[in-house]
Structures are given as structure tokens and as C-alpha cells.
């Protein structure tokens, strides 16, 4: 997980360009964020575990 300069938390989905990545924000949006604006939170989420829980 990452956090932007305003404190919004997000899950990195994929790299968009050399300088940006796609993220899924805590607000439920998919956005393209600049990598230099991100700070790692140290928390990791397994997408496969999350999808498995949703399917239950």
C-alpha cells in the first residue's frame, strides 16, 4: 500500500509509465499517480486473498 502527499491510501495495481502507476484508492477510484508523490505505508495486501474473501 502507498499513501499520497494528502494522506490518501491506495493499493498499487500496475505500472502505467516510467513515472506513474495505477492505484486503487481507499475511496474506490482507480487513478494514475506520480511515483515521486507516493510513500510506502509498509502494509501489504494480497490481491488473491482479497478476491477469495469477496467471493465467499
C-alpha positions in Angstrom: 0.0 0.0 0.0 1.0 3.6 -0.6 0.0 7.0 0.6 0.0 10.3 -1.3 1.0 13.7 0.0 -2.5 14.4 1.2 -2.7 11.1 3.2 -5.0 9.2 0.8 -4.1 5.5 0.9 -4.1 3.3 -2.2 -3.2 -0.1 -3.5 -0.8 -0.2 -6.4 -2.3 -2.1 -9.3 0.2 -1.7 -12.1 2.9 0.5 -13.6 1.4 3.0 -16.1 4.6 4.7 -17.3 8.1 5.1 -16.1 7.0 7.8 -13.8 3.4 6.8 -12.9 1.4 3.9 -11.7 -2.3 2.9 -11.5 -3.7 2.7 -8.0 -7.0 1.7 -6.4 -7.7 4.3 -3.8 -9.4 4.0 -0.4 -12.3 6.0 -2.0 -12.9 3.2 -4.6 -11.3 5.0 -7.5 -8.7 3.8 -10.0 -6.2 6.7 -10.6 -2.9 7.3 -12.3 -0.5 8.7 -9.6 3.1 10.0 -10.0 5.5 7.7 -8.3 7.5 10.6 -6.7 4.4 11.6 -4.8 4.0 8.2 -3.1 5.2 6.9 0.2 5.1 3.2 1.1 2.9 2.5 4.2 4.7 -0.8 4.9 1.3 -2.6 4.7 0.9 -5.3 2.1 -2.4 -6.8 0.8 -2.7 -10.0 -1.2 -5.0 -9.4 -4.1 -5.7 -13.2 -4.5 -6.7 -13.4 -0.8 -8.9 -10.3 -1.1 -10.7 -11.7 -4.2 -11.2 -15.0 -2.4 -12.8 -13.2 0.6 -15.1 -11.2 -1.7 -16.2 -14.5 -3.4 -17.2 -16.1 -0.1 
